[in-house]
């Protein structure tokens, strides 16, 4: 085996029998493979025994952003950025192979110089975490930070977060902030800011421009509209889902429309919805969540024990098939298990609020079309209408925490735009 005298972060050139590659060396979990980050931003793994020539081009040196002299501009509003992690304000550290975050105001302005033309910025690191590690209590923590910033008279708040659960967090915060006098915009980035294809810059600048130039208030999301770097969309908190693992336009609205389109380069904001929350009123926070709430996805070959595992839970969201169905019918010896599932649902409904959503996402639950749906209603299952399963999950938990006596009445009512009672032809066909 050759001795490759280079470390993570070094710029190297590697030759194989057929090709020559140059890129930054990054750590590899496989000792038999060298991994390069190419100029395109993508990683390439090369087996060491295939390497014919290895050349060190440049040693790694730790780069830090240049210091910025931050001068408060009294003619500009102030925006607070609450960081919870993710790639929005991150760069790849090739020395460690990890993503390092830059959270100070000086570092942020060095990475995104256009910000100082829009507003003054306050920065705070609330947590440094992956969004898939979020717990209900983190929404309470964020709500209290939002409350502090509003008391400090900020014009609006940006929450930087990892994209995987960003839409779920936006939905949860929309319920927690029962009344909110300023815009609270969740912003993420699919690709770190050191990559040429990063979406961080446009997302953050667009959210900032939207906050300073409009009368919007409440919770929303700001992400790329499509694959180019021209426009971002302001997306409704309870009607948005991440539908792609890596594309910059991964976030899409389901059964609704985007709130607004921002063209930062042209300094243009176009509202796509007429009805939206506007700047008035006061802050009201309801941040209790019931922990014993679950979500079960319906698929083929299910058994009663899967449902029985939620015995003792206060609430359960069922992500059913089609119009809102579960396996119930016994049509042969292979489907005898379905009778047991029916009995378990009957038992659960006595002490557990059961809410039906659909794995189809688009369209809405209708449990009156087929006999199976009507039977589920007789068992005590409530229609979740067109709520996204994750939105129904956080809403049910929030209702059980704050309005325990009104849960069955409120779960099917539109409180934050989570239910579209007027699904028109454009959404249903």
C-alpha positions, 0 to 999 in steps of 0.5 A: 500500500502506498504512503499518501503523505497528506492530511484532511484539508490538503489540496491534492491531485490523484491519477488513476489509469484513466483519469486525473482528479484534483480536490480537497482531501477529506476524512474517510471511514474506509481506510482503503479509500481516499475521499476528495471533495471536488470543485463541484461540491460533490465527494469522490471516493477512490480506492487506494490500490487504483491510485497510480500517482499522488501529488500534494498541491497545497497544504491546508490552512485554517481560514477564518472570516475577515473581521467586520466593523459592525456599525449600528445603522439607526436608519435600518430595522433590527432582525434577530437570528436565533441559531439552532444548528444546520448548514445555514451559517456553516462551512466544512472544516476539512481539518476535522471533516465536520461542519463548523458553524459561524455564529458571531455577527462578525462572522455572519457579515463576512459570510453574507455581506449583503445583510448589512444593507438590509438590517442590523442583526442580533445573533444568538446560538440557542442550540447547535444540533441536528433538527432530527434531535428536536424534542417538544421542549425545544419549542418551548425554549425557542418560544422564550427566546422569541419572547425576549427578542420581541421585548427588545423591539426587534423588527422580526426573527429568523430561526436558522435550523437544519432542514430535515425537520424544519417544516415540522418545527415551523408547524409546531411553533405556529401553534405555540405562538398563539399570537405573534406581532412580528414575522418569525421566519425559519430558514435552512440551507440544503448545502453549506455556504462554502459550496458554490451551489449553496442556497444559504446566501439567497435564503437568508437575504430573502428572508431578511428582505421579506421581514423588513419590507412587508407587514407580515407577522406570524410563522413561515418558512423561506427557501428556494423556489426552484433550482436557480438562484433567482427567487425564494418563497415564503411558505406556510408553516403548517402546509409545507413539507420537505420532499427531496433529500438534497435539492435546493427547492426541496420544500413544497406547499401541499394543498395550499399556495406559497405566501409570497415570492421574493426576488432579492436581486430585483428587490421585489416581493410579490404576495401570492396569498391575500389572507395572511397575518399582519403586524398587530396584536401582542405576543401570546405563548402556549407551549405545553405539549403532551409527550404521550402522542404517537404516529403510526404509518399504515402499510401492508402486513400490519399486526395488532401488536403495532397498534397495541404498543400505543396503549396508554398514549393520550393521542395517536395519529394514523397515517392511513392509506388513500381516503383514510383507511387501515386494514380491518376486513377479514376476507380469508385465513391470511387476513385473520389478524385484521380482526385483532387490529379492529379490536385494538382500535376499539380499545384504544379509542376509549382513552386515546384520541385517534386521528386519521390522516393520509399517506397521499399528502395531496387531497384530503381524508374522506371517511364517508366514501367507503364502508371501511372509513365509516367503520373506522369512524364508528370505532372512534377515529376522527378525520384529520381532513387535509392535515399533513401527518406531521402537522396533525401530530404536533397539533394533537400534542399541543391541543392535549397540552393546552386544551385537553377538554376541547381536543376532539372539538378543535382537532378538526378545526382550522387554527393556523392554516393547517386545514384547507376547508376550501380545497378547490379544483386546482388542488383536487385534480 
